[in-house]
């Protein structure tokens, strides 16, 4: 599905022109806010690995699915009506393990749908959740320094 962040009035005008040239009918959806940043994505991936490595009883992908389910899904259900309706129709009735399996099997889009603000909330909650269990997560500043000299 095409995505465009509208940051100024000229972008909205360009989108209107683009949509005006499309064959009808079309469906348009939008979300308030900008999409998540690549820095947020890199840090989240690192944290999934940090958790998997330190706990040793789950893989990166299992941690990713768990974080999507226990942290990301509640954020999106609260703030994205289309996500909530779709999730509730297809996933809500499943038990916890079935939800994790479905998230992994279908790569359920959760963080991919988040705005930068929602992704910040996801990261904040993820940090609180895992550090309360004794997991040391990579410091964002250290990761930025590492990327600069890689």
N, C-alpha and C positions, 0 to 999 in steps of 0.2 A: 504494500500500500504506500503510495507516495506521501512524503511528509515535507512540510515547509514551515520553518520558523518565521513568523511575521514580527519583525523588530521595528519597523517604521511604516508610516502610511503608504509610501511608495511600494512596499512589498505587498500590502493588501490590494493596491490597485493592480499590480502585476498578476496577482492570483485571480482577481476578478476577470481580467482579460483571458487568462488561461482557461478558467472554468467556462467563460462565455463561448469559447471555441470548441468545447467538448460536445459530443453527441449526448442528448438527453434520453432517458433520465440518468442522473448520477447521484451518488450519496456522498455527503460531505460531513465529516466529524472534526471536532477540534478540542483542544485542551488548553487551559490557561497555563502560561509559563513556557520556558524554553526546554528543549530536550536535555537529558543528562550530559555531562561532559566526558570527554575521553579520559581525563584524569580520574574522575570518579569511577569509571569502568575499570581502569588499571588497578586502582586501589582495592576495589571490591574483589577482583580476581585474585589479587595478592592475599587478601584476608581469607578468602575461601581456602587457599593453599596453606596459609598459616594455621588455620583451624585444623584442617585435615592432617597436616604434618604433626602438630603438637598433640592432638588427641589420638591419632594413630588407628582409630577404629572405623574411619570412614574416608571416602575419597573426596577429592575436590568437588566432583559433580554431586556427590551426596550432600555435602555442606551447602553447595549452591542451591540445590533443591529445597533443603531444609530452611535456608534463609528466605528464599522466595515464599515458601508456604507460611512460616510463622511470623515473618516481618513484612514482606512485600505485599502479600495478598491483603492483609488488613488495611494497609495504607491505600491501595488501589480501590478496594471495595468501598472505602469511606469517601473517596474523592473522584471516582470515575464510574459514572452510572452504567455506561456500556459494558465495562469490565465486570462490575458487580452482577448485572443481569446475566451475562454470559457465564461467569464463574458459578453463580448460584444454580443455573440451569444444568450445567454439565459436571460440576465437581463437588458441590457442597454436600451432597448425600453420601459421598465416598468416605471411608474411614481414613485415618491419618496415613497409614502405610500406603493405601491405594492412591491417595492424593500425591504422596511423594513419588510413587512409581509413575503416575501420569505426568507429573511435572517433568521428570527426567525423560520419559519416553517421547513426549510430544514437544519437549523444549518450550513449555508454556511461557509465553511472553508475559513477564511481570516487570522486571526492571527496565526492559526495553520500552515499555509504555510510559515510564515515569518521566516527569519533568525534572529539571535540575533540583528544584526545591524538594520534590518527593524523594529523589535519590539521596539528597542530603539527610532527610529524615530516616531513610532506610539505613544509611551508613551510621548515623548516630545510634539508632536502635541496635544495629548489628554490633557496634563497638561495646555498648552497655551489656548486651546479652553475653558475648563471648568473654569479655574481660571479667565479668562477674563469675565466670566458671574457670578463671585462672589462665586463660589463653592470652598470650602476648601477641598483639597485632602490630604489623609493620606501621611505623609512624609515617603519616603522609609526607612530612617534610623530608624524611630519610628517603622515601621513594622518589620524591621530586629530585633530590640531589643525585640519586642513583641514575635516574633517567637522563639527567643533564650530562653525565659523564660516561654514559654507555656508548 
